Amino acid sequence: MSGRRTSNNRIRGPQSALTDFLASNNISAAQISADYERRRREAQQQAEQEAAANGTIAEEEEQQPDEREETALQKKKRKRAEEKALAKIKEGKSSKKQKKGKKGELDGDDSEGALGMYSKSKPLPGQLENCEKCEKRFTVTPYSKTGPEGGLLCVKCSKEQETQRKKDDKIKKQAAPRGRQRQKQSNLLDGIVQDGAVSLQDLCIKTIVDNVHDVEEFGDLPQNLLKRLSEIFSKRRVIASRTLDLFFRPNLETMDITDCGKLETEDYIKIFSFAPNTKTLNLQQAGQFKDEVMDYIIERDIPIKHLKLYAANLISNNKWIEFFTKCGHRLESLQLKWLNWSLDDEAFAHLIRSCPDLRRLKIKKAFQLGDSALSGIRELRKLEHLSLQFKEPTSSENLVDLIQAIGHNLRTLSLEDFYNADDSVLEAIKTHCFRLEKLRFADNDTCTDAGYTNLFTGWPNPPLSFIDFSSNRSIDYDNPDGTENLTGLATAGFEAMMSHSGSNLKTLMIPSCRHIEREGLANIWDGKKEYPCLKTVDVSFVKKMDTSIVAGIFKSCPQLTKLTAFGCFSVSDVMVPKGVALIGVPNAQDSIIQEGGYDFDLISASTGFGVV
C-alpha cells in the first residue's frame, strides 16, 4: 500500500506534443545522443589513421629523391606540352574575341596573364621606336598616336591618320537617314535639286503636311502657297473630304487639286457651294466628276473661265453639249485629258460653235475624235496654245490645213501620236508658225531626218525654249538602224535643231531618237559650245550616248539641273557636278539617281575637256 501510494503521489508536469509523439513511437532522446557521440569518435579515429599513413609515405619519398628526378628528354617534352597549352589558350581567346566583336574581351585573370606574357609592351616616352606605316625612327612622346596594327606612328603619319579620320566622320554625318534619303530621291526624280539648308517656308509647309489631321484652317495664305500645299497633299494622297475643307474660303476664285482620287461626287458639289465665284478650276484624276456636278455648275451659273479636267470620263455627251451651250461663251481655256469615250464629234462641234474666245485648247486621250475634230479647230481663230493627242487615225492633209489656218497665232504647239503626219506637216510649221515658244512633235515614224533638218534651217521663228521630239524614229525591225533616207530625228536634224534654238533652249527631250550618231552628239556637246539656258535634258534610249558625251553635257550646260539617261548602257562612272541630278544610269552603284557633288574643274581634269 505504501509503494502504490508513493507512486500515485508523484507530481508530473505537462508534456509537449513532440514528447508525446516520440514516446508513442518508442524514440528515446538518450539513445539519439549516444549514437551521435559514437559516430563522432569513429570519424576522429579514422582521420588519425589517414594522417599517420600520409606521414609514412612522405618519409619514404624523402628517403628516395633520386627516383623522382626528371631526365633531359622528359624536361623537353614537358616544356613542349606547356607551350602547346599556352598556344591553345591564345587561339581560343582570339576566336572568342572575333565572335563577340566589340564585346569579345578576354575573361578571367588567368587568361589575361597568359596572353600578357606574349604581348609586347609599348615603348615609354623618350625611347626610340619605328613608325608602323613609314618605318621611320622617331622619339616616343606621351602624344604619339597608335596605328591600325597597334604600333606607334610618327608625327607626319599621325597627322595623316587624323585628317583621314575627320573626313570619314564628315561623310558619316552627311549620310541622310533612310526616310530623308527617300524624300530626297523623290525630289530629284521631280527635278528638284536643293543645295544647303531648307528654307523656313519649306519647313513650315512640311510641318503642315506632316500634321494635316491636326490643322483646322490655313488662314489667309496666298494662292501660290495654297497651290503648293495642294500639290504636296496630292502627292501624298491625303486629299479627302475633310482635307478639302482646308482650301475653302469665301472669296476663292482658283481651285487646284492634282489628285482627286478620294473625292466623291458630293465633294465636287461642295466646292462650288463654298466657292460660287470660281473662275479657274483644275481637277485631276476626277473620276467621280459626273453629270450631277455639271448640273450644279449650269444651274448656279458658276463663272468658270479656265477649266482643266483629267479623267472625268463619266460625263455624258449630252451633258457636255449642254455645258458648252450654256457656259461656253465664258471659256478662255479648256484642257481635257483621259476622256475615253465620253466626248464624241457631235459634242466637239458644239464646243467649236459655243466657245469662240478659246485661247488654249488641250484635248488628249479622247478616243472618238479624229479628222472631223481637226477640221473644226480651224474655226478657233483666237487659239494661242494647242495640244492634241487623238487615238483615231488622222490624215496629214487635215493637219496641214489646221496649221495653215491658225499657225500664225500659235505660241505653243503639241502634236502626239499623229503617226500619219509626214514632212509636209513640218513644212507647214516652218511656213506658218513664227511665234512658237514650245514645240512638241512626238511618237512619229513617218517624218524623215531631211524634214527635221529643213524645219530648223532658215526658220524665221525665234529660238524655242521647249522641244520634245520623243520617239521620232523608224520602227522597221528589218532595218533597225534605218535606211539611207533616215526616218525620224537623226544627226543632221539634231544639229540643225541645236543650231537654231540652242541659245534659248531650256528643256530638251529626245528619248528613243536612236538614229542620232555619236559624232553628232559629241559635236553638239563637246564641252566648248555653251547652251546657257538649258536646264532639263532627256536622252533616254539614245544608244550612242556614252560617258564622255555626258561629261560634255555637264560642261556645255552650266545651268543644267536634271539629266535623264535611261537605257544608255555605255554611261558609267560619271562624276556629276554639284546641283545636278543624273537619273537612270544603269551602272550606278546604289540607285538609279546620282546627285552631283563635284566641281567642273575636277570633271575637266578627268575627262580631258578644257575649261570654258
GULUMDO-245536 format. One record per residue (C-alpha): x, y, z; residue in three letters. Coordinates in steps of 0.2 Angstrom, whole numbers, plus 5000, padded with zeros to 4 digits. Last residue first. Layout:
! residues N
XYZALA ...
***
This chain:
! residues 612
517753864396VAL 518953754405VAL 519653624393GLY 518953444392PHE 520153304396GLY 518853204405THR 519753194422SER 520453364423ALA 518853444416SER 517753354429ILE 518853414443LEU 518753594437ASP 516853574435PHE 516653544453ASP 515953384461TYR 514453344472GLY 513153284460GLY 511653184465GLU 511653014457GLN 509952934454ILE 509652754448ILE 510252684465SER 511752624474ASP 513152584462GLN 512552674446ALA 512852564431ASN 511152584424PRO 511152774423VAL 509352824425GLY 509452994433ILE 510853114434LEU 510353254446ALA 511353414445VAL 511753534460GLY 513553494461LYS 514353414445PRO 514153234442VAL 515753124441MET 515152984429VAL 515752804432ASP 514652734419SER 513752784403VAL 513852654389SER 512252574394PHE 511152724390CYS 509452644393GLY 508852784405PHE 509852944403ALA 508953084412THR 509953244415LEU 509253374428LYS 509953534435THR 510953604420LEU 511353794421GLN 513153774416PRO 512653674400CYS 514153644389SER 515253564403LYS 513953454410PHE 513453404393ILE 515253364389GLY 515353244404ALA 513853154397VAL 514653144380ILE 516253074388SER 515252934397THR 514252874382ASP 512752914372MET 512652814356LYS 511152714361LYS 509952864363VAL 508752764375PHE 508552904387SER 509253074381VAL 508153184392ASP 508853364396VAL 508253494408THR 509153654412LYS 509753734396LEU 509853924397CYS 511753954394PRO 512053824380TYR 513953834378GLU 515053764364LYS 516753714371LYS 516253554381GLY 515953454365ASP 514153434367TRP 513553474350ILE 514953394341ASN 514953244353ALA 513153214350LEU 513353224331GLY 514853114331GLU 513952984342ARG 512552964329GLU 510753014331ILE 509752874324HIS 509152814341ARG 507852954344CYS 507252854359SER 507253004371PRO 507453174363ILE 506853294376MET 507653464378LEU 507053594390THR 507853774392LYS 508353814374LEU 508753994371ASN 510453984363SER 510253814357GLY 508753854346SER 509353864328HIS 511053774330SER 510353644342MET 508953604329MET 510153604314ALA 511253484324GLU 509853364328PHE 509153364310GLY 510853314303ALA 511153184316THR 509453094316ALA 507653134320LEU 506453014312GLY 506652904296THR 508352914288LEU 508352914269ASN 509852794268GLU 508952664278THR 508752654297GLY 509752574310ASP 508452444315PRO 508152394297ASN 507152234297ASP 506352294313TYR 505652454304ASP 505152564319ILE 506052714312SER 506252854324ARG 505353004332ASN 505152934350SER 505253094359SER 505453264349PHE 505053374364ASP 505753554362ILE 505553694374PHE 506353874374SER 506253894355LEU 507454014346PRO 506354144337PRO 505354084321ASN 506154144305PRO 506653964300TRP 508153964289GLY 508653784293THR 507653724308PHE 506253644298LEU 507353584283ASN 508353474295THR 506853404303TYR 506153364285GLY 507853284280ALA 507853174295ASP 506253104289THR 504453114295CYS 503452944296THR 503852864312ASP 503052984324ASN 502852974343ASP 503253164347ALA 503053334340PHE 503153454354ARG 503553634351LEU 503653774364LYS 504053964360GLU 503153974343LEU 502854154336ARG 503354124318PHE 502253974313CYS 501553974295HIS 503053924284THR 504053814296LYS 502553734303ILE 501853694286ALA 503553624281GLU 503553504296LEU 501753454292VAL 502353424274SER 503653304281ASP 502453174286ASP 501053164298ALA 500252984298ASN 500852934315TYR 500053084324PHE 500353014341ASP 500753174349GLU 500553354342LEU 500953504354SER 501053684348LEU 501453834359THR 501454014354ARG 500153994340LEU 499554154330ASN 500254124313HIS 499853934315GLY 497953964315ILE 497353924297ALA 498953854289GLN 499253744304ILE 497453664303LEU 497653644284ASP 499253544287VAL 498453434300LEU 496953404288ASN 498253354274GLU 499253234285SER 497653124288SER 497053074305THR 496952904313PRO 495852894329GLU 496852894345LYS 497053084346PHE 498353184355GLN 498153374353LEU 498953524362SER 498553704355LEU 499053864363HIS 498754034355GLU 496954004349LEU 496054164344LYS 495554094326ARG 494553944333LEU 493753894316GLU 495253784311ARG 494853684327ILE 493353604317GLY 494353524303SER 495453444316LEU 493853374325ALA 493253304309SER 494853214307ASP 494853124323GLY 493953124340LEU 493152964347GLN 494552904359PHE 494853064368ALA 496553034375LYS 497153214374LYS 496253384370ILE 497153544375LYS 496453704369LEU 497053874375ARG 496454044368ARG 494654004367LEU 493554154364ASP 492354074351PRO 491753944363CYS 489953894358SER 490253844340ARG 491853744342ILE 491253664358LEU 489653614350HIS 490653534336ALA 491553434350PHE 489953374357ALA 489453304340GLU 491253234337ASP 491153124353ASP 491653164371LEU 491453024384SER 492352884376TRP 494052904384ASN 494053074392LEU 495853044398TRP 496353234396LYS 495353394394LEU 496053564395GLN 494953714391LEU 495553894392SER 494554054388GLU 492853994392LEU 491554124395ARG 490454094380HIS 490553904383GLY 489353914399CYS 487653874391LYS 488053784375THR 489653714381PHE 488853644397PHE 487353574387GLU 488353484374ILE 489553414388TRP 487953354397LYS 487353264381ASN 489053184379ASN 488953104396SER 490153144410ILE 490952984417LEU 492653014409ASN 493253154421ALA 495053084419ALA 495853254419TYR 494853414420LEU 495653584417LYS 494353734415LEU 494853914414HIS 493454044413LYS 492253974425ILE 490854094431PRO 489753964440ILE 488053994433ASP 487153914448ARG 486153794437GLU 487553754425ILE 488853724438ILE 487553614448TYR 487153514433ASP 488953484429MET 489153414446VAL 487653294444GLU 488353244427ASP 489853164435LYS 491553214442PHE 491853054451GLN 493453004441GLY 494253174445ALA 496053114442GLN 496553304440GLN 495453454445LEU 496053624440ASN 494653754440LEU 494953944437THR 493554064439LYS 492754004455THR 491454134461ASN 490254014470PRO 491653954481ALA 490853864496PHE 489453794486SER 490553764471PHE 491753654481ILE 490353564490LYS 489753504473ILE 491453424470TYR 491353344487ASP 489653274484GLU 490353174469THR 491653094479GLU 493453134482LEU 494753004485LYS 495553004468GLY 495553194467CYS 497453214464ASP 498053374456THR 496953494466ILE 496953674460ASP 495453784464MET 495553974460THR 494254104463GLU 494154094482LEU 493254244490ASN 492354144503PRO 493754024508ARG 493953844505PHE 495653754505PHE 495553674522LEU 493853594518ASP 494753484505LEU 495653404520THR 494053334527ARG 493353264511SER 494953184505ALA 496653254498ILE 497953144508VAL 498753064493ARG 500553104497ARG 500753184480LYS 499053264481SER 499453344498PHE 501153404491ILE 500253484475GLU 498853554486SER 500153634498LEU 500953714483ARG 499353784476LYS 498953854493LEU 500653934493LEU 500454014476ASN 498754074481GLN 499254174496PRO 498854104513LEU 497554194523ASP 497154064536GLY 497553884533PHE 496253804544GLU 495953674557GLU 497653584556VAL 497853424567ASP 497553304553HIS 498753384542VAL 500253364554ASN 501553304542ASP 500953414529VAL 500853574540ILE 502653534546THR 503253514529LYS 502553684523ILE 503353764538CYS 505053694534LEU 504853744516ASP 504453924521GLN 505953924533LEU 507153874519SER 508053714519VAL 509853724521ALA 511153704508GLY 510953644490ASP 509253594483GLN 508953494467VAL 507053474462ILE 506953384445GLY 505453284450ASP 506553124451LEU 507753234462LEU 506353264474ASN 505953084476SER 507753044479GLN 507753174493LYS 506253104500GLN 506952934501ARG 508553004508GLN 507553084522ARG 506752914526GLY 508352824526ARG 509352944536PRO 510553064527ALA 512453024526ALA 513253194529GLN 513753144547LYS 514652984540LYS 515553084527ILE 516153204540LYS 516753064551ASP 517752994537ASP 518553154533LYS 519053184551LYS 519853014552ARG 520853044536GLN 521553204544THR 521953114560GLU 522852974550GLN 523853104540GLU 524353204556LYS 524953044565SER 525852994549CYS 526853154550LYS 527153144569VAL 527752964569CYS 526552824572LEU 526552694586LEU 526052514584GLY 524352434587GLY 524052374569GLU 522952524565PRO 524252644571GLY 524352724589THR 524652904591LYS 526152984600SER 525553114612TYR 526553054628PRO 528153064617THR 529152924608VAL 530652984598THR 530752934580PHE 531452804568ARG 530452804551LYS 529652634547GLU 528352734536CYS 526752654542LYS 527152574560GLU 528452714564CYS 530052634572ASN 530352674590GLU 531552774601LEU 531352804620GLN 530852964627GLY 529152924632PRO 528952734636LEU 528952604622PRO 527352494622LYS 527452324630SER 527452174618LYS 526152044622SER 526751864625TYR 526651854644MET 525151964643GLY 524151824635LEU 524451704649ALA 524051844662GLY 522451894653GLU 521951714653SER 522251694672ASP 521351854677ASP 519751804668GLY 518851854653ASP 519651914637LEU 518552044628GLU 517352004615GLY 516152144617LYS 516752244602LYS 516552084591GLY 516051934601LYS 516451814588LYS 518151884584GLN 518551894603LYS 518151714605LYS 519251664591SER 520651764599SER 520351684616LYS 520451504609GLY 522051544599GLU 522951614615LYS 522451474626ILE 522951344613LYS 524651424612ALA 524851424630LEU 524451234631ALA 525651204616LYS 527051294626GLU 526651184641GLU 526751024631ALA 528351074623ARG 529051114641LYS 528550944647ARG 529350854632LYS 530950954635LYS 531050904653LYS 530650724649GLN 532150714637LEU 533350794650ALA 532850664663THR 531750714678GLU 532250674696GLU 530950564706ARG 532050414709GLU 533450524715ASP 532450584730PRO 532250414739GLN 532250454758GLN 531150604756GLU 529850504746GLU 529850364760GLU 529650504774GLU 528150574764ALA 527350404763ILE 527450374781THR 526650544785GLY 525250504774ASN 524850344784ALA 524850434800ALA 523650564794ALA 522450434787GLU 522450344804GLN 522150504814GLU 520650544802ALA 519850374805GLN 519950394824GLN 519050554823GLN 517650484812ALA 517450344824GLU 517350464839ARG 516050574831ARG 514950424826ARG 514850364844ARG 514450534851GLU 512950544839TYR 512350374844ASP 512350414862ALA 511350574860SER 509950484850ILE 509850344863GLN 509650474877ALA 508250564867ALA 507250394866SER 506050354852ILE 504750224856ASN 503550294843ASN 502250344856SER 503550424867ALA 504250524852LEU 502550594848PHE 502150634866ASP 503750724868THR 503450824852LEU 501650874858ALA 502350944874SER 502150864891GLN 501350954906PRO 502150924923GLY 502150764933ARG 501850764953ILE 502250594961ARG 500850544974ASN 500250394965ASN 501950314965SER 502150334984THR 500350274987ARG 500750114977ARG 502350084987GLY 501450125004SER 500050005000MET 
***
